Amino acid sequence: MTFVWCFLLVSMLNYVAGSIANVPFDFLPGAIISVVFSVIVIVMGESFPDETVADH
């Protein structure tokens, strides 16, 4: 699901930013960036500890 959301959001950002800059839409760079971004998000999510914090 992380990849789907990253793909949709990066593609939307790519389209909107390209429209503002008057650049034609290119699908491949957005797909590559979404894969990289989803891997970063998954790695960051797995790096957080699952233990509860002790209440002092």
C-alpha distance matrix in Angstrom:
0.0 3.8 5.4 5.1 6.4 8.6 9.8 10.8 12.4 14.1 15.4 16.7 18.3 19.8 21.2 22.7 24.2 25.6 27.1 28.7 30.1 31.2 29.4 28.1 24.4 23.2 19.9 19.9 20.1 17.1 15.0 16.6 16.1 12.4 12.1 14.6 13.0 9.6 11.9 14.0 11.5 10.5 14.3 15.3 13.3 14.9 18.2 18.8 21.1 20.2 23.9 25.3 27.8 31.4 33.3 36.7
3.8 0.0 3.8 5.5 5.4 6.1 8.5 10.0 10.7 12.0 14.0 15.4 16.3 17.9 19.9 21.1 22.1 23.8 25.6 26.9 28.0 29.5 27.6 26.8 23.2 22.0 18.9 18.6 18.1 15.2 13.5 14.5 13.4 9.8 9.8 11.5 9.5 6.1 8.8 10.4 7.8 7.5 11.3 12.0 10.6 12.6 15.6 16.4 19.1 18.9 22.6 24.1 26.2 29.9 31.8 35.0
5.4 3.8 0.0 3.8 5.5 5.0 5.8 8.5 9.9 10.3 11.7 14.0 15.1 15.8 17.8 19.7 20.6 21.7 23.8 25.4 26.3 27.4 25.2 24.1 20.5 18.9 15.6 15.1 15.0 12.3 10.1 11.2 10.8 7.2 6.8 9.5 8.4 5.3 8.1 10.6 9.2 9.1 12.5 13.9 13.2 14.9 17.7 19.1 22.0 22.1 25.8 27.5 29.6 33.3 35.3 38.4
5.1 5.5 3.8 0.0 3.8 5.5 5.1 6.2 8.6 10.0 10.5 12.2 14.2 15.2 16.4 18.3 19.9 20.9 22.4 24.4 25.6 26.4 24.5 23.1 19.3 18.2 14.9 15.3 15.7 12.5 10.6 12.9 12.6 8.8 9.6 12.6 11.2 8.7 11.9 14.0 12.3 12.4 16.0 17.0 16.0 18.0 20.9 21.8 24.6 24.3 28.0 29.4 31.5 35.2 37.0 40.2
6.4 5.4 5.5 3.8 0.0 3.8 5.4 5.2 6.0 8.4 9.8 10.6 12.1 13.9 15.3 16.4 18.0 19.6 21.0 22.5 24.0 25.2 23.7 22.8 19.2 18.7 15.8 16.5 16.2 12.6 11.8 13.9 12.5 8.9 10.6 12.8 10.4 8.5 12.2 13.3 11.0 12.1 15.6 15.8 14.8 17.5 20.0 20.5 23.5 23.3 26.9 27.9 29.7 33.4 34.9 38.1
8.6 6.1 5.0 5.5 3.8 0.0 3.8 5.5 5.3 5.9 8.3 9.8 10.4 11.8 14.0 15.3 16.1 17.7 19.7 20.9 22.0 23.4 21.6 21.0 17.5 16.6 13.9 14.1 13.2 9.8 9.2 10.7 8.9 5.4 7.6 9.3 6.9 5.9 9.7 10.6 9.0 10.8 13.9 14.2 14.1 16.7 18.8 19.8 23.1 23.5 27.1 28.3 29.9 33.7 35.3 38.3
9.8 8.5 5.8 5.1 5.4 3.8 0.0 3.8 5.6 5.4 5.9 8.5 9.9 10.3 12.0 14.2 15.3 16.1 18.1 19.9 20.8 21.7 19.7 18.5 14.8 13.7 10.6 11.1 11.0 7.6 6.5 9.0 8.3 4.9 7.3 10.1 8.8 8.1 11.5 13.1 12.3 13.7 16.6 17.4 17.5 19.7 22.0 23.2 26.5 26.8 30.5 31.8 33.5 37.3 39.0 42.0
10.8 10.0 8.5 6.2 5.2 5.5 3.8 0.0 3.8 5.6 5.2 6.1 8.6 9.9 10.6 12.2 14.1 15.2 16.4 18.4 19.9 20.7 19.1 18.0 14.3 14.2 11.5 13.1 13.1 9.4 9.3 12.3 11.3 8.3 11.1 13.5 11.7 11.1 14.8 16.0 14.6 16.2 19.3 19.6 19.3 22.0 24.2 25.0 28.2 28.3 31.8 32.8 34.4 38.2 39.6 42.6
12.4 10.7 9.9 8.6 6.0 5.3 5.6 3.8 0.0 3.8 5.5 5.1 6.1 8.5 9.9 10.5 12.0 13.9 15.3 16.5 18.1 19.5 18.3 17.9 14.6 14.8 12.9 14.3 13.2 9.5 10.5 12.8 10.7 8.2 11.7 13.1 10.5 10.8 14.6 14.8 13.3 15.7 18.5 18.2 18.2 21.3 23.1 23.6 27.0 27.4 30.8 31.5 32.8 36.5 37.8 40.6
14.1 12.0 10.3 10.0 8.4 5.9 5.4 5.6 3.8 0.0 3.8 5.4 5.0 6.0 8.5 9.9 10.3 11.8 14.0 15.2 16.1 17.6 15.9 15.6 12.4 12.0 10.3 11.2 9.6 6.0 7.8 9.6 7.3 5.8 9.6 10.7 8.8 10.1 13.4 13.7 13.2 15.8 18.1 18.1 18.8 21.6 23.1 24.2 27.7 28.6 32.0 33.0 34.2 37.9 39.4 42.1
15.4 14.0 11.7 10.5 9.8 8.3 5.9 5.2 5.5 3.8 0.0 3.8 5.4 5.0 6.1 8.6 9.9 10.4 12.2 14.3 15.2 15.9 14.1 13.0 9.5 9.4 7.5 9.6 9.0 5.4 7.2 10.2 9.1 7.8 11.3 13.1 11.9 12.8 16.1 16.9 16.5 18.7 21.2 21.5 22.1 24.7 26.5 27.6 31.1 31.7 35.2 36.3 37.6 41.3 42.8 45.5
16.7 15.4 14.0 12.2 10.6 9.8 8.5 6.1 5.1 5.4 3.8 0.0 3.8 5.4 5.1 6.1 8.5 9.8 10.5 12.3 14.2 15.0 14.0 13.5 10.4 11.6 10.5 13.0 12.3 8.9 11.0 13.8 12.2 10.8 14.5 16.0 14.1 15.1 18.6 18.9 18.0 20.5 23.1 22.9 23.2 26.2 27.9 28.5 32.0 32.5 35.8 36.5 37.7 41.4 42.5 45.3
18.3 16.3 15.1 14.2 12.1 10.4 9.9 8.6 6.1 5.0 5.4 3.8 0.0 3.8 5.4 5.2 5.9 8.2 9.8 10.6 12.0 13.7 12.8 13.3 10.7 11.8 11.5 13.4 11.6 8.6 11.5 13.4 11.0 10.6 14.4 15.0 13.0 14.8 18.1 17.7 17.2 20.1 22.3 21.8 22.6 25.7 26.9 27.6 31.2 32.1 35.3 36.0 36.8 40.5 41.6 44.1
19.8 17.9 15.8 15.2 13.9 11.8 10.3 9.9 8.5 6.0 5.0 5.4 3.8 0.0 3.8 5.7 5.4 5.9 8.5 10.1 10.5 11.7 10.0 10.1 7.4 8.2 8.5 10.3 8.5 6.2 9.7 11.5 9.8 10.3 13.9 14.6 13.5 15.6 18.5 18.5 18.6 21.4 23.3 23.3 24.4 27.2 28.4 29.5 33.2 34.3 37.6 38.5 39.4 43.2 44.4 46.9
21.2 19.9 17.8 16.4 15.3 14.0 12.0 10.6 9.9 8.5 6.1 5.1 5.4 3.8 0.0 3.8 5.6 5.1 6.1 8.7 9.9 10.1 9.0 8.5 5.9 8.2 8.9 11.9 11.1 8.9 11.9 14.4 13.2 13.3 16.7 18.0 16.8 18.5 21.6 21.9 21.7 24.2 26.5 26.5 27.3 30.1 31.5 32.5 36.1 36.9 40.2 41.0 42.0 45.7 46.9 49.5
22.7 21.1 19.7 18.3 16.4 15.3 14.2 12.2 10.5 9.9 8.6 6.1 5.2 5.7 3.8 0.0 3.8 5.4 5.1 6.2 8.6 9.6 9.9 10.6 9.1 11.7 12.6 15.3 14.0 11.7 14.9 17.1 15.3 15.3 19.0 19.8 18.1 19.9 23.2 22.9 22.4 25.3 27.5 26.9 27.8 30.9 32.0 32.6 36.2 37.1 40.3 40.7 41.4 45.1 46.0 48.4
24.2 22.1 20.6 19.9 18.0 16.1 15.3 14.1 12.0 10.3 9.9 8.5 5.9 5.4 5.6 3.8 0.0 3.8 5.4 5.2 6.2 8.4 8.3 10.1 9.3 11.5 13.0 15.0 12.9 11.3 15.0 16.4 14.2 15.2 18.8 18.9 17.4 19.9 22.7 22.1 22.1 25.3 27.0 26.3 27.7 30.7 31.5 32.3 36.0 37.2 40.3 40.9 41.4 45.0 46.0 48.2
25.6 23.8 21.7 20.9 19.6 17.7 16.1 15.2 13.9 11.8 10.4 9.8 8.2 5.9 5.1 5.4 3.8 0.0 3.8 5.5 5.1 5.8 4.8 6.4 6.2 8.8 11.2 13.4 11.8 11.0 14.6 16.1 14.8 16.0 19.4 19.8 19.0 21.4 24.0 23.8 24.2 27.1 28.8 28.6 30.0 32.8 33.8 34.8 38.6 39.8 43.0 43.8 44.4 48.1 49.2 51.5
27.1 25.6 23.8 22.4 21.0 19.7 18.1 16.4 15.3 14.0 12.2 10.5 9.8 8.5 6.1 5.1 5.4 3.8 0.0 3.8 5.5 4.9 6.1 7.3 7.7 11.2 13.4 16.3 15.2 14.0 17.4 19.3 18.0 18.8 22.3 23.0 21.9 24.0 26.9 26.7 26.7 29.6 31.6 31.2 32.3 35.3 36.4 37.2 40.8 41.9 45.0 45.6 46.2 49.9 50.8 53.1
28.7 26.9 25.4 24.4 22.5 20.9 19.9 18.4 16.5 15.2 14.3 12.3 10.6 10.1 8.7 6.2 5.2 5.5 3.8 0.0 3.8 5.5 7.8 10.3 11.0 14.1 16.4 18.8 17.1 16.0 19.6 21.1 19.2 20.2 23.8 24.0 22.6 25.0 27.9 27.2 27.1 30.3 32.1 31.3 32.6 35.7 36.4 37.0 40.7 42.0 45.0 45.3 45.6 49.2 49.9 52.1
30.1 28.0 26.3 25.6 24.0 22.0 20.8 19.9 18.1 16.1 15.2 14.2 12.0 10.5 9.9 8.6 6.2 5.1 5.5 3.8 0.0 3.8 5.5 9.0 10.6 13.1 16.0 17.9 15.9 15.6 19.3 20.3 18.7 20.3 23.6 23.5 22.6 25.4 27.9 27.2 27.6 30.8 32.2 31.7 33.3 36.3 36.8 37.7 41.5 43.0 46.0 46.6 46.8 50.4 51.3 53.4
31.2 29.5 27.4 26.4 25.2 23.4 21.7 20.7 19.5 17.6 15.9 15.0 13.7 11.7 10.1 9.6 8.4 5.8 4.9 5.5 3.8 0.0 3.8 6.7 9.2 12.2 15.4 17.7 16.5 16.4 19.9 21.2 20.2 21.7 24.9 25.2 24.6 27.1 29.7 29.4 29.9 32.8 34.5 34.2 35.7 38.5 39.3 40.4 44.1 45.4 48.6 49.2 49.7 53.4 54.3 56.5
29.4 27.6 25.2 24.5 23.7 21.6 19.7 19.1 18.3 15.9 14.1 14.0 12.8 10.0 9.0 9.9 8.3 4.8 6.1 7.8 5.5 3.8 0.0 3.8 6.5 8.8 12.3 14.2 13.1 13.6 16.9 18.1 17.4 19.2 22.1 22.5 22.4 24.9 27.2 27.2 28.0 30.8 32.3 32.4 34.0 36.6 37.4 38.8 42.5 43.9 47.2 48.1 48.7 52.4 53.6 55.9
28.1 26.8 24.1 23.1 22.8 21.0 18.5 18.0 17.9 15.6 13.0 13.5 13.3 10.1 8.5 10.6 10.1 6.4 7.3 10.3 9.0 6.7 3.8 0.0 3.8 6.4 9.9 12.3 12.2 12.6 15.4 17.1 17.2 18.6 21.3 22.3 22.4 24.4 26.8 27.4 28.1 30.5 32.3 32.7 34.1 36.5 37.7 39.2 42.9 44.0 47.4 48.5 49.4 53.2 54.5 56.9
24.4 23.2 20.5 19.3 19.2 17.5 14.8 14.3 14.6 12.4 9.5 10.4 10.7 7.4 5.9 9.1 9.3 6.2 7.7 11.0 10.6 9.2 6.5 3.8 0.0 3.8 6.5 9.5 9.7 9.4 12.0 14.2 14.3 15.3 18.0 19.3 19.4 21.1 23.7 24.4 25.0 27.2 29.2 29.7 30.9 33.3 34.7 36.2 39.8 40.8 44.3 45.4 46.5 50.2 51.6 54.2
23.2 22.0 18.9 18.2 18.7 16.6 13.7 14.2 14.8 12.0 9.4 11.6 11.8 8.2 8.2 11.7 11.5 8.8 11.2 14.1 13.1 12.2 8.8 6.4 3.8 0.0 3.8 5.9 6.7 7.4 9.4 11.2 12.1 13.4 15.5 16.9 17.6 19.3 21.5 22.5 23.5 25.4 27.2 28.2 29.5 31.5 33.0 34.8 38.4 39.4 43.0 44.4 45.6 49.4 51.1 53.6
19.9 18.9 15.6 14.9 15.8 13.9 10.6 11.5 12.9 10.3 7.5 10.5 11.5 8.5 8.9 12.6 13.0 11.2 13.4 16.4 16.0 15.4 12.3 9.9 6.5 3.8 0.0 3.8 5.9 5.6 6.4 9.0 10.4 10.9 12.7 14.8 15.6 16.6 18.9 20.4 21.2 22.7 24.8 26.0 27.0 28.9 30.7 32.5 36.0 36.8 40.4 42.0 43.4 47.2 48.9 51.7
19.9 18.6 15.1 15.3 16.5 14.1 11.1 13.1 14.3 11.2 9.6 13.0 13.4 10.3 11.9 15.3 15.0 13.4 16.3 18.8 17.9 17.7 14.2 12.3 9.5 5.9 3.8 0.0 3.8 5.4 5.1 6.2 8.6 9.9 10.8 12.6 14.2 15.4 17.0 18.7 20.0 21.3 23.0 24.5 25.8 27.4 29.0 31.2 34.7 35.7 39.4 41.2 42.6 46.3 48.3 51.0
20.1 18.1 15.0 15.7 16.2 13.2 11.0 13.1 13.2 9.6 9.0 12.3 11.6 8.5 11.1 14.0 12.9 11.8 15.2 17.1 15.9 16.5 13.1 12.2 9.7 6.7 5.9 3.8 0.0 3.8 5.4 5.2 6.1 8.5 10.0 10.7 12.1 14.1 15.6 16.6 18.2 20.1 21.3 22.5 24.2 26.0 27.2 29.3 32.9 34.3 37.8 39.5 40.6 44.4 46.3 48.8
17.1 15.2 12.3 12.5 12.6 9.8 7.6 9.4 9.5 6.0 5.4 8.9 8.6 6.2 8.9 11.7 11.3 11.0 14.0 16.0 15.6 16.4 13.6 12.6 9.4 7.4 5.6 5.4 3.8 0.0 3.8 5.5 5.2 6.0 8.7 10.0 10.3 12.0 14.3 15.2 16.1 18.1 19.9 20.8 22.1 24.2 25.6 27.4 31.0 32.1 35.6 37.1 38.3 42.1 43.9 46.5
15.0 13.5 10.1 10.6 11.8 9.2 6.5 9.3 10.5 7.8 7.2 11.0 11.5 9.7 11.9 14.9 15.0 14.6 17.4 19.6 19.3 19.9 16.9 15.4 12.0 9.4 6.4 5.1 5.4 3.8 0.0 3.8 5.5 5.1 6.3 8.8 9.9 10.5 12.5 14.4 15.3 16.5 18.5 20.0 21.0 22.7 24.5 26.5 29.9 30.8 34.5 36.2 37.7 41.5 43.5 46.2
16.6 14.5 11.2 12.9 13.9 10.7 9.0 12.3 12.8 9.6 10.2 13.8 13.4 11.5 14.4 17.1 16.4 16.1 19.3 21.1 20.3 21.2 18.1 17.1 14.2 11.2 9.0 6.2 5.2 5.5 3.8 0.0 3.8 5.4 5.3 6.4 8.6 10.0 11.0 12.6 14.4 15.7 16.9 18.6 20.2 21.5 23.0 25.4 28.8 30.1 33.7 35.7 37.0 40.7 42.9 45.5
16.1 13.4 10.8 12.6 12.5 8.9 8.3 11.3 10.7 7.3 9.1 12.2 11.0 9.8 13.2 15.3 14.2 14.8 18.0 19.2 18.7 20.2 17.4 17.2 14.3 12.1 10.4 8.6 6.1 5.2 5.5 3.8 0.0 3.8 5.5 5.1 6.0 8.5 9.9 10.6 12.2 14.2 15.4 16.4 18.2 20.0 21.1 23.2 26.8 28.3 31.8 33.5 34.6 38.3 40.3 42.8
12.4 9.8 7.2 8.8 8.9 5.4 4.9 8.3 8.2 5.8 7.8 10.8 10.6 10.3 13.3 15.3 15.2 16.0 18.8 20.2 20.3 21.7 19.2 18.6 15.3 13.4 10.9 9.9 8.5 6.0 5.1 5.4 3.8 0.0 3.8 5.4 5.0 5.9 8.5 9.8 10.3 12.1 14.1 15.1 16.2 18.2 19.8 21.6 25.1 26.1 29.7 31.4 32.7 36.5 38.5 41.2
12.1 9.8 6.8 9.6 10.6 7.6 7.3 11.1 11.7 9.6 11.3 14.5 14.4 13.9 16.7 19.0 18.8 19.4 22.3 23.8 23.6 24.9 22.1 21.3 18.0 15.5 12.7 10.8 10.0 8.7 6.3 5.3 5.5 3.8 0.0 3.8 5.5 5.2 6.3 8.7 10.0 10.6 12.3 14.3 15.4 16.6 18.4 20.8 24.0 25.1 28.7 30.8 32.3 36.1 38.3 41.0
14.6 11.5 9.5 12.6 12.8 9.3 10.1 13.5 13.1 10.7 13.1 16.0 15.0 14.6 18.0 19.8 18.9 19.8 23.0 24.0 23.5 25.2 22.5 22.3 19.3 16.9 14.8 12.6 10.7 10.0 8.8 6.4 5.1 5.4 3.8 0.0 3.8 5.5 5.3 6.3 8.8 10.1 10.7 12.4 14.4 15.6 16.7 19.2 22.6 24.2 27.7 29.8 31.0 34.6 37.0 39.4
13.0 9.5 8.4 11.2 10.4 6.9 8.8 11.7 10.5 8.8 11.9 14.1 13.0 13.5 16.8 18.1 17.4 19.0 21.9 22.6 22.6 24.6 22.4 22.4 19.4 17.6 15.6 14.2 12.1 10.3 9.9 8.6 6.0 5.0 5.5 3.8 0.0 3.8 5.5 5.1 6.2 8.7 9.9 10.6 12.3 14.3 15.4 17.3 20.9 22.4 25.8 27.5 28.6 32.4 34.4 36.9
9.6 6.1 5.3 8.7 8.5 5.9 8.1 11.1 10.8 10.1 12.8 15.1 14.8 15.6 18.5 19.9 19.9 21.4 24.0 25.0 25.4 27.1 24.9 24.4 21.1 19.3 16.6 15.4 14.1 12.0 10.5 10.0 8.5 5.9 5.2 5.5 3.8 0.0 3.8 5.4 5.0 6.1 8.5 9.8 10.4 12.3 14.2 16.0 19.4 20.3 23.9 25.8 27.3 31.1 33.2 36.0
11.9 8.8 8.1 11.9 12.2 9.7 11.5 14.8 14.6 13.4 16.1 18.6 18.1 18.5 21.6 23.2 22.7 24.0 26.9 27.9 27.9 29.7 27.2 26.8 23.7 21.5 18.9 17.0 15.6 14.3 12.5 11.0 9.9 8.5 6.3 5.3 5.5 3.8 0.0 3.8 5.5 5.1 6.1 8.5 9.8 10.6 12.3 14.8 18.0 19.3 22.9 25.2 26.7 30.3 32.8 35.5
14.0 10.4 10.6 14.0 13.3 10.6 13.1 16.0 14.8 13.7 16.9 18.9 17.7 18.5 21.9 22.9 22.1 23.8 26.7 27.2 27.2 29.4 27.2 27.4 24.4 22.5 20.4 18.7 16.6 15.2 14.4 12.6 10.6 9.8 8.7 6.3 5.1 5.4 3.8 0.0 3.8 5.5 5.2 6.1 8.6 10.0 10.6 13.0 16.5 18.3 21.7 23.7 24.7 28.4 30.7 33.1
11.5 7.8 9.2 12.3 11.0 9.0 12.3 14.6 13.3 13.2 16.5 18.0 17.2 18.6 21.7 22.4 22.1 24.2 26.7 27.1 27.6 29.9 28.0 28.1 25.0 23.5 21.2 20.0 18.2 16.1 15.3 14.4 12.2 10.3 10.0 8.8 6.2 5.0 5.5 3.8 0.0 3.8 5.5 5.1 6.1 8.7 10.0 11.4 14.9 16.2 19.7 21.4 22.6 26.3 28.5 31.1
10.5 7.5 9.1 12.4 12.1 10.8 13.7 16.2 15.7 15.8 18.7 20.5 20.1 21.4 24.2 25.3 25.3 27.1 29.6 30.3 30.8 32.8 30.8 30.5 27.2 25.4 22.7 21.3 20.1 18.1 16.5 15.7 14.2 12.1 10.6 10.1 8.7 6.1 5.1 5.5 3.8 0.0 3.8 5.5 5.1 6.2 8.6 10.5 13.5 14.4 18.1 20.3 22.0 25.7 28.1 31.0
14.3 11.3 12.5 16.0 15.6 13.9 16.6 19.3 18.5 18.1 21.2 23.1 22.3 23.3 26.5 27.5 27.0 28.8 31.6 32.1 32.2 34.5 32.3 32.3 29.2 27.2 24.8 23.0 21.3 19.9 18.5 16.9 15.4 14.1 12.3 10.7 9.9 8.5 6.1 5.2 5.5 3.8 0.0 3.8 5.4 5.2 6.2 9.1 12.2 14.0 17.3 19.8 21.2 24.7 27.4 29.9
15.3 12.0 13.9 17.0 15.8 14.2 17.4 19.6 18.2 18.1 21.5 22.9 21.8 23.3 26.5 26.9 26.3 28.6 31.2 31.3 31.7 34.2 32.4 32.7 29.7 28.2 26.0 24.5 22.5 20.8 20.0 18.6 16.4 15.1 14.3 12.4 10.6 9.8 8.5 6.1 5.1 5.5 3.8 0.0 3.8 5.5 5.1 6.9 10.5 12.7 15.8 17.7 18.7 22.3 24.7 27.1
13.3 10.6 13.2 16.0 14.8 14.1 17.5 19.3 18.2 18.8 22.1 23.2 22.6 24.4 27.3 27.8 27.7 30.0 32.3 32.6 33.3 35.7 34.0 34.1 30.9 29.5 27.0 25.8 24.2 22.1 21.0 20.2 18.2 16.2 15.4 14.4 12.3 10.4 9.8 8.6 6.1 5.1 5.4 3.8 0.0 3.8 5.5 5.9 9.1 10.1 13.6 15.5 17.0 20.7 23.1 25.9
14.9 12.6 14.9 18.0 17.5 16.7 19.7 22.0 21.3 21.6 24.7 26.2 25.7 27.2 30.1 30.9 30.7 32.8 35.3 35.7 36.3 38.5 36.6 36.5 33.3 31.5 28.9 27.4 26.0 24.2 22.7 21.5 20.0 18.2 16.6 15.6 14.3 12.3 10.6 10.0 8.7 6.2 5.2 5.5 3.8 0.0 3.8 5.6 7.8 8.9 12.4 15.1 16.9 20.4 23.2 26.0
18.2 15.6 17.7 20.9 20.0 18.8 22.0 24.2 23.1 23.1 26.5 27.9 26.9 28.4 31.5 32.0 31.5 33.8 36.4 36.4 36.8 39.3 37.4 37.7 34.7 33.0 30.7 29.0 27.2 25.6 24.5 23.0 21.1 19.8 18.4 16.7 15.4 14.2 12.3 10.6 10.0 8.6 6.2 5.1 5.5 3.8 0.0 3.8 6.4 9.1 11.9 14.5 15.5 18.9 21.8 24.2
18.8 16.4 19.1 21.8 20.5 19.8 23.2 25.0 23.6 24.2 27.6 28.5 27.6 29.5 32.5 32.6 32.3 34.8 37.2 37.0 37.7 40.4 38.8 39.2 36.2 34.8 32.5 31.2 29.3 27.4 26.5 25.4 23.2 21.6 20.8 19.2 17.3 16.0 14.8 13.0 11.4 10.5 9.1 6.9 5.9 5.6 3.8 0.0 3.8 6.5 9.1 11.1 12.1 15.6 18.3 20.8
21.1 19.1 22.0 24.6 23.5 23.1 26.5 28.2 27.0 27.7 31.1 32.0 31.2 33.2 36.1 36.2 36.0 38.6 40.8 40.7 41.5 44.1 42.5 42.9 39.8 38.4 36.0 34.7 32.9 31.0 29.9 28.8 26.8 25.1 24.0 22.6 20.9 19.4 18.0 16.5 14.9 13.5 12.2 10.5 9.1 7.8 6.4 3.8 0.0 3.8 5.6 8.2 9.6 12.8 15.9 18.5
20.2 18.9 22.1 24.3 23.3 23.5 26.8 28.3 27.4 28.6 31.7 32.5 32.1 34.3 36.9 37.1 37.2 39.8 41.9 42.0 43.0 45.4 43.9 44.0 40.8 39.4 36.8 35.7 34.3 32.1 30.8 30.1 28.3 26.1 25.1 24.2 22.4 20.3 19.3 18.3 16.2 14.4 14.0 12.7 10.1 8.9 9.1 6.5 3.8 0.0 3.8 6.6 9.3 12.4 15.4 18.5
23.9 22.6 25.8 28.0 26.9 27.1 30.5 31.8 30.8 32.0 35.2 35.8 35.3 37.6 40.2 40.3 40.3 43.0 45.0 45.0 46.0 48.6 47.2 47.4 44.3 43.0 40.4 39.4 37.8 35.6 34.5 33.7 31.8 29.7 28.7 27.7 25.8 23.9 22.9 21.7 19.7 18.1 17.3 15.8 13.6 12.4 11.9 9.1 5.6 3.8 0.0 3.8 6.5 9.0 12.2 15.2
25.3 24.1 27.5 29.4 27.9 28.3 31.8 32.8 31.5 33.0 36.3 36.5 36.0 38.5 41.0 40.7 40.9 43.8 45.6 45.3 46.6 49.2 48.1 48.5 45.4 44.4 42.0 41.2 39.5 37.1 36.2 35.7 33.5 31.4 30.8 29.8 27.5 25.8 25.2 23.7 21.4 20.3 19.8 17.7 15.5 15.1 14.5 11.1 8.2 6.6 3.8 0.0 3.8 6.4 9.0 12.3
27.8 26.2 29.6 31.5 29.7 29.9 33.5 34.4 32.8 34.2 37.6 37.7 36.8 39.4 42.0 41.4 41.4 44.4 46.2 45.6 46.8 49.7 48.7 49.4 46.5 45.6 43.4 42.6 40.6 38.3 37.7 37.0 34.6 32.7 32.3 31.0 28.6 27.3 26.7 24.7 22.6 22.0 21.2 18.7 17.0 16.9 15.5 12.1 9.6 9.3 6.5 3.8 0.0 3.8 6.4 9.3
31.4 29.9 33.3 35.2 33.4 33.7 37.3 38.2 36.5 37.9 41.3 41.4 40.5 43.2 45.7 45.1 45.0 48.1 49.9 49.2 50.4 53.4 52.4 53.2 50.2 49.4 47.2 46.3 44.4 42.1 41.5 40.7 38.3 36.5 36.1 34.6 32.4 31.1 30.3 28.4 26.3 25.7 24.7 22.3 20.7 20.4 18.9 15.6 12.8 12.4 9.0 6.4 3.8 0.0 3.8 6.3
33.3 31.8 35.3 37.0 34.9 35.3 39.0 39.6 37.8 39.4 42.8 42.5 41.6 44.4 46.9 46.0 46.0 49.2 50.8 49.9 51.3 54.3 53.6 54.5 51.6 51.1 48.9 48.3 46.3 43.9 43.5 42.9 40.3 38.5 38.3 37.0 34.4 33.2 32.8 30.7 28.5 28.1 27.4 24.7 23.1 23.2 21.8 18.3 15.9 15.4 12.2 9.0 6.4 3.8 0.0 3.8
36.7 35.0 38.4 40.2 38.1 38.3 42.0 42.6 40.6 42.1 45.5 45.3 44.1 46.9 49.5 48.4 48.2 51.5 53.1 52.1 53.4 56.5 55.9 56.9 54.2 53.6 51.7 51.0 48.8 46.5 46.2 45.5 42.8 41.2 41.0 39.4 36.9 36.0 35.5 33.1 31.1 31.0 29.9 27.1 25.9 26.0 24.2 20.8 18.5 18.5 15.2 12.3 9.3 6.3 3.8 0.0
